[in-house]
């Protein structure tokens, strides 16, 4: 993490952001960054420990907020009797969340190959799969139903959902375009999901 708030440090942050966005983590060059800042490459290490530390600095807030979001979803699912993942307000929330974390998500989704964070999307798919399985179990206990959907099928559904949501980032959609896109996803996937879960 950066050790000071000097003008040099601000320039380093600006140029490492530009470098990762342009070349991705794997091909990012600290030599290019140091040349733009006007210091030696060794000088960069007075501000950050290494390239991984630089990348983490840019995505930390996004990772932290996703962790909070996942924890909150699990708590609501288990404690709220009126929990509804298909509420229209939820789609609007996702649009706002993505737009508020757009840069961090661009780095994680489009620029993280070769970094410790390249599995970010796959990790979300795994969490989504587990959440869907748990929600189906809770509904089954509540309603006395027993619908058979395999873990692989839940994984496929989660993969489709997460990948479609992050098309917002891959295609750099505006907020209005993102809202329209989320409505498309809702119309495409939610009816089938509700049928699988026995929700009318």
Secondary structure as GFF3:
##gff-version 3
##sequence-region A 1 200
A	DSSP	alpha_helix	7	27	.	.	.	ID=ss1
A	DSSP	alpha_helix	30	37	.	.	.	ID=ss2
A	DSSP	alpha_helix	41	44	.	.	.	ID=ss3
A	DSSP	alpha_helix	51	79	.	.	.	ID=ss4
A	DSSP	alpha_helix	88	100	.	.	.	ID=ss5
A	DSSP	alpha_helix	102	110	.	.	.	ID=ss6
A	DSSP	alpha_helix	120	143	.	.	.	ID=ss7
A	DSSP	alpha_helix	151	165	.	.	.	ID=ss8
A	DSSP	alpha_helix	167	170	.	.	.	ID=ss9
A	DSSP	alpha_helix	175	185	.	.	.	ID=ss10
A	DSSP	pi_helix	186	190	.	.	.	ID=ss11
A	DSSP	alpha_helix	191	197	.	.	.	ID=ss12
###
